[in-house]
Amino acid sequence: MGASQRMTKNLHRIALLFGAMPLLLGGALRDLVVRMVANSPQWLRHRLYHQHGLRNRLAPILKWIVAADGTQVVTVSSGPLRGMKLCVGRNTPNYYWIDDRHEAEVTAMLQQHAKSGTVVADIGAHIGFHTLILSRSVGEAGMVLAFEPDPANLGRLRKNLEINQLQNVRVFDRAVAKSTGVFYFEADGSTTSHLLSDGPAPEKAIKIQTVSLDDLFYKEHAPIASLLKVDVEGHEAGVLQGGTRFLKEIRPPLLLEVHHEQAMVDCLTLLTPLGYEFTPLKNKGKDFIAAALRGGPIPGFSICHIACFARPC
């Protein structure tokens, strides 16, 4: 066994012991452990983030340690949010050791196309990681329209804007959907909260307000966005279907996180006649795009990020 393997194995053992102690010794020690993790040095955060086996063992331990309503403010030590703060909790354990490689391809695309002084939309803002990146990119003269209907995530999003003293973000507690109205929403305060399809609503479902992009921009007269980031846990096509006029007239770049193969087929089927072309942010997406353009099926599909750009008229 090499030195690196021995170090990783020892880190695993230490992490498990470190995580088990506060479960046995009570709340005060739990709080101390969470603060120590949140303020760990950059080299250790980097190691934790990129040692997937170790990270995957630590994440559930942190979920056990952190109280259901507990949060901790973490200062981002590197990357596009360096120096900014994130209020994180038990459902976002990986943010405790976030570094410059977290969703690096997504971050690079957003920074490249969110120009200073422009209006951009973060649809499915979660607790605001990408919202903060967009806010910094567009600057004080620009604006971010951030949509997050999950009450727990919404509260954390507002907190993150407050602690970073950001004034260029307009928050909507509505979901962007195919039509404006009231829908059932499964809210669990995590990255997987989502609108529900037709059928009986589960016990945790809540009623939320929705808005279509066309109603938002042409009836409510919100500032027109020049870039959209869409991460809505499988309802990406509904977002686009509610914005056909906007997409035809403005033709903005889109960054879609696509969650299942039918959503991929539906999104590309809608966007192709509008003159859009598609680029995966990782190589695995090339085959997915090709299969979706043929109408599916998409063998081996997994969640992927697709950048969509309208061809010049």
C-alpha positions as CSV (number, residue, x, y, z in Angstrom):
1,M,0.0,0.0,0.0
2,G,1.4,3.4,-1.1
3,A,1.8,6.4,1.2
4,S,-1.1,8.2,-0.5
5,Q,-3.4,5.2,0.0
6,R,-2.4,4.9,3.7
7,M,-3.1,8.6,4.2
8,T,-6.5,8.3,2.6
9,K,-7.3,5.2,4.7
10,N,-6.3,6.9,7.9
11,L,-8.4,10.0,6.9
12,H,-11.3,7.6,6.5
13,R,-10.8,6.2,10.0
14,I,-10.4,9.6,11.6
15,A,-13.4,11.0,9.8
16,L,-15.6,8.1,11.1
17,L,-14.4,8.5,14.6
18,F,-14.6,12.3,14.5
19,G,-18.2,12.0,13.2
20,A,-19.3,9.4,15.7
21,M,-18.1,11.2,18.9
22,P,-20.6,14.1,18.8
23,L,-23.5,11.7,18.3
24,L,-22.6,10.2,21.6
25,L,-21.6,13.3,23.5
26,G,-24.4,15.8,22.8
27,G,-25.3,19.1,21.2
28,A,-22.5,21.3,22.3
29,L,-19.9,19.0,20.8
30,R,-22.0,18.7,17.7
31,D,-21.9,22.4,17.2
32,L,-18.2,22.5,17.7
33,V,-17.6,19.8,15.1
34,V,-19.8,21.6,12.6
35,R,-17.8,24.8,13.1
36,M,-14.5,23.0,12.8
37,V,-15.6,21.5,9.5
38,A,-16.9,24.8,8.2
39,N,-13.6,26.5,9.0
40,S,-11.2,23.8,8.0
41,P,-8.1,24.9,6.0
42,Q,-8.3,25.1,2.2
43,W,-5.9,22.2,1.6
44,L,-8.2,19.9,3.7
45,R,-11.4,21.1,2.0
46,H,-9.7,20.4,-1.4
47,R,-8.8,16.9,-0.2
48,L,-12.2,16.1,1.1
49,Y,-14.0,17.4,-2.0
50,H,-11.9,15.3,-4.4
51,Q,-11.7,12.1,-2.3
52,H,-15.1,10.9,-3.3
53,G,-15.1,7.8,-1.0
54,L,-14.1,9.9,2.0
55,R,-16.6,12.7,1.1
56,N,-19.4,10.1,0.7
57,R,-18.7,8.8,4.2
58,L,-18.5,12.2,5.7
59,A,-21.7,13.6,4.1
60,P,-24.2,11.3,6.0
61,I,-22.3,11.9,9.2
62,L,-22.7,15.6,8.8
63,K,-26.4,15.0,8.1
64,W,-26.7,13.2,11.4
65,I,-24.6,15.8,13.3
66,V,-26.4,18.9,12.1
67,A,-29.8,19.6,13.6
68,A,-32.7,19.6,11.2
69,D,-33.0,23.3,11.5
70,G,-29.3,23.9,12.0
71,T,-27.1,26.0,9.7
72,Q,-23.5,27.1,9.5
73,V,-22.0,30.0,7.5
74,V,-19.0,28.9,5.4
75,T,-16.6,31.3,3.8
76,V,-15.7,30.1,0.3
77,S,-11.9,29.8,0.0
78,S,-11.3,29.6,-3.7
79,G,-13.0,29.8,-7.1
80,P,-15.5,32.4,-8.5
81,L,-17.1,32.9,-5.0
82,R,-13.9,33.3,-3.1
83,G,-14.5,35.4,-0.1
84,M,-18.3,35.1,-0.2
85,K,-20.3,33.3,2.4
86,L,-22.7,30.4,2.1
87,C,-25.3,29.5,4.8
88,V,-25.4,25.7,4.6
89,G,-27.3,23.0,6.4
90,R,-27.8,19.2,6.7
91,N,-29.2,18.9,3.2
92,T,-26.2,20.5,1.5
93,P,-23.2,18.8,3.2
94,N,-20.8,19.1,0.2
95,Y,-21.0,22.8,0.5
96,Y,-19.0,22.6,3.8
97,W,-15.8,21.9,1.8
98,I,-16.7,23.5,-1.6
99,D,-13.8,24.7,-3.7
100,D,-13.0,26.0,-7.2
101,R,-13.8,22.7,-8.9
102,H,-17.4,22.5,-7.8
103,E,-19.4,22.3,-11.0
104,A,-16.5,24.0,-12.8
105,E,-18.0,23.6,-16.3
106,V,-21.3,25.1,-15.3
107,T,-19.6,28.0,-13.5
108,A,-17.4,28.7,-16.5
109,M,-20.4,28.8,-18.9
110,L,-22.3,31.1,-16.6
111,Q,-19.4,33.5,-16.1
112,Q,-18.7,33.6,-19.9
113,H,-22.3,34.5,-20.9
114,A,-23.5,36.6,-17.9
115,K,-22.2,39.9,-19.0
116,S,-21.8,42.9,-16.8
117,G,-24.9,45.0,-16.7
118,T,-27.2,42.4,-18.1
119,V,-30.3,40.6,-16.7
120,V,-30.1,36.8,-16.2
121,A,-32.4,34.2,-14.7
122,D,-31.6,31.5,-12.3
123,I,-34.6,29.1,-12.5
124,G,-34.3,26.6,-9.7
125,A,-31.9,28.7,-7.6
126,H,-31.8,26.3,-4.6
127,I,-29.8,28.0,-1.8
128,G,-28.1,30.4,-4.3
129,F,-24.7,29.0,-5.2
130,H,-25.2,29.9,-8.9
131,T,-27.2,32.9,-8.0
132,L,-24.2,34.4,-6.2
133,I,-22.0,33.6,-9.2
134,L,-24.4,35.3,-11.6
135,S,-24.7,38.3,-9.2
136,R,-21.0,38.8,-9.1
137,S,-20.8,38.4,-12.9
138,V,-23.5,40.9,-13.9
139,G,-22.3,43.4,-11.3
140,E,-24.2,46.2,-9.6
141,A,-25.6,47.5,-13.0
142,G,-27.1,44.1,-13.8
143,M,-29.8,41.9,-12.2
144,V,-30.4,38.3,-11.4
145,L,-34.0,36.9,-11.4
146,A,-33.9,34.0,-8.9
147,F,-36.8,31.5,-8.7
148,E,-37.0,29.1,-5.8
149,P,-40.4,27.8,-4.5
150,D,-39.2,25.4,-1.9
151,P,-39.7,27.3,1.4
152,A,-36.6,25.9,3.2
153,N,-34.4,26.5,0.2
154,L,-36.0,30.0,-0.3
155,G,-35.1,30.9,3.3
156,R,-31.5,29.9,2.8
157,L,-31.3,31.7,-0.5
158,R,-32.5,34.9,1.1
159,K,-30.0,34.4,3.9
160,N,-27.2,34.0,1.5
161,L,-28.1,37.2,-0.3
162,E,-28.3,39.0,3.0
163,I,-25.0,37.9,4.5
164,N,-23.2,38.8,1.2
165,Q,-25.1,42.2,1.1
166,L,-26.2,41.6,-2.5
167,Q,-28.7,44.2,-3.9
168,N,-28.9,43.0,-7.5
169,V,-31.0,39.9,-7.1
170,R,-34.8,39.8,-7.3
171,V,-36.2,36.7,-5.6
172,F,-39.4,35.0,-6.7
173,D,-41.0,32.4,-4.5
174,R,-42.7,30.9,-7.5
175,A,-41.8,28.1,-9.9
176,V,-41.4,28.7,-13.6
177,A,-43.7,26.3,-15.5
178,K,-45.6,25.7,-18.6
179,S,-48.5,28.0,-17.4
180,T,-49.2,30.5,-14.7
181,G,-51.4,29.2,-11.9
182,V,-51.2,26.9,-8.8
183,F,-49.4,23.5,-8.8
184,Y,-48.5,20.9,-6.2
185,F,-44.9,20.9,-5.3
186,E,-42.9,18.3,-3.4
187,A,-40.7,20.4,-1.0
188,D,-38.0,18.6,1.0
189,G,-35.5,21.4,1.5
190,S,-32.9,19.7,-0.7
191,T,-31.7,19.8,-4.3
192,T,-34.5,17.4,-5.4
193,S,-37.6,19.5,-4.6
194,H,-39.8,19.5,-7.7
195,L,-43.2,20.2,-9.3
196,L,-45.5,17.3,-9.4
197,S,-47.0,15.8,-12.5
198,D,-50.7,14.9,-12.7
199,G,-52.0,12.4,-10.2
200,P,-52.5,12.2,-6.4
201,A,-50.2,14.5,-4.4
202,P,-48.0,12.9,-1.8
203,E,-48.3,13.8,1.8
204,K,-45.4,16.3,1.8
205,A,-46.8,18.2,-1.2
206,I,-47.6,21.9,-0.9
207,K,-49.4,24.2,-3.2
208,I,-47.3,26.9,-4.9
209,Q,-47.7,29.7,-7.4
210,T,-46.2,29.2,-10.9
211,V,-45.5,31.6,-13.7
212,S,-44.7,31.0,-17.4
213,L,-41.8,32.9,-18.9
214,D,-44.1,34.6,-21.5
215,D,-46.4,35.8,-18.7
216,L,-43.4,36.9,-16.6
217,F,-41.8,39.0,-19.4
218,Y,-44.8,40.2,-21.4
219,K,-47.7,40.5,-18.9
220,E,-45.8,41.2,-15.6
221,H,-43.1,43.1,-17.5
222,A,-40.2,41.7,-15.6
223,P,-36.8,42.8,-17.1
224,I,-36.1,40.6,-20.1
225,A,-33.4,38.0,-19.3
226,S,-30.5,37.5,-21.7
227,L,-29.4,34.2,-20.2
228,L,-31.3,31.4,-18.5
229,K,-30.0,28.7,-16.1
230,V,-32.6,26.0,-15.7
231,D,-32.4,23.3,-13.0
232,V,-35.9,22.1,-12.1
233,E,-35.6,18.4,-11.5
234,G,-37.2,17.0,-14.6
235,H,-39.5,19.9,-15.6
236,E,-37.1,21.6,-18.0
237,A,-39.4,21.1,-21.0
238,G,-42.3,22.8,-19.1
239,V,-40.2,25.9,-18.5
240,L,-39.4,26.1,-22.2
241,Q,-43.0,25.4,-23.3
242,G,-44.2,28.4,-21.2
243,G,-41.7,30.7,-23.0
244,T,-42.1,30.1,-26.7
245,R,-42.6,33.8,-27.6
246,F,-39.7,34.8,-25.4
247,L,-37.4,32.1,-26.9
248,K,-38.4,33.1,-30.5
249,E,-37.9,36.8,-29.9
250,I,-35.0,37.0,-27.6
251,R,-33.1,33.7,-28.4
252,P,-31.1,33.8,-25.2
253,P,-28.4,31.2,-24.4
254,L,-29.7,28.5,-22.1
255,L,-28.0,26.2,-19.6
256,L,-30.2,23.2,-18.9
257,E,-29.6,20.6,-16.3
258,V,-31.6,17.7,-17.8
259,H,-32.8,15.1,-15.4
260,H,-34.3,12.3,-17.5
261,E,-34.3,11.2,-21.1
262,Q,-37.9,12.2,-22.0
263,A,-37.1,15.7,-20.8
264,M,-34.0,15.7,-23.0
265,V,-36.1,14.7,-26.1
266,D,-38.8,17.2,-25.3
267,C,-36.4,20.1,-24.8
268,L,-34.4,19.5,-27.9
269,T,-37.6,18.9,-30.0
270,L,-38.9,22.3,-28.9
271,L,-35.6,24.2,-29.3
272,T,-34.4,22.8,-32.6
273,P,-37.1,24.5,-34.8
274,L,-36.2,27.7,-33.0
275,G,-32.7,27.5,-34.4
276,Y,-30.9,26.3,-31.3
277,E,-27.8,24.1,-31.3
278,F,-26.6,22.1,-28.4
279,T,-23.3,21.5,-26.7
280,P,-22.8,19.2,-23.7
281,L,-20.6,20.5,-20.9
282,K,-19.1,17.0,-20.5
283,N,-18.3,14.6,-23.3
284,K,-20.8,12.0,-22.1
285,G,-23.6,14.3,-23.3
286,K,-22.7,14.1,-27.0
287,D,-24.3,10.7,-27.4
288,F,-27.3,11.8,-25.4
289,I,-27.9,14.8,-27.7
290,A,-27.6,12.7,-30.8
291,A,-30.0,10.1,-29.5
292,A,-32.5,12.8,-28.3
293,L,-32.4,14.5,-31.7
294,R,-33.5,11.2,-33.2
295,G,-36.4,11.1,-30.8
296,G,-34.8,8.7,-28.3
297,P,-34.4,6.3,-26.6
298,I,-31.2,7.4,-24.9
299,P,-29.2,4.4,-23.7
300,G,-27.3,4.9,-20.5
301,F,-28.8,8.3,-19.9
302,S,-27.8,10.2,-16.7
303,I,-28.2,13.8,-15.5
304,C,-26.3,16.1,-17.8
305,H,-25.7,19.8,-18.5
306,I,-26.5,21.1,-22.0
307,A,-25.6,24.6,-23.3
308,C,-28.1,25.8,-25.9
309,F,-27.2,28.6,-28.3
310,A,-29.4,30.1,-31.1
311,R,-27.8,30.3,-34.5
312,P,-27.5,33.8,-35.9
313,C,-30.6,34.8,-37.9
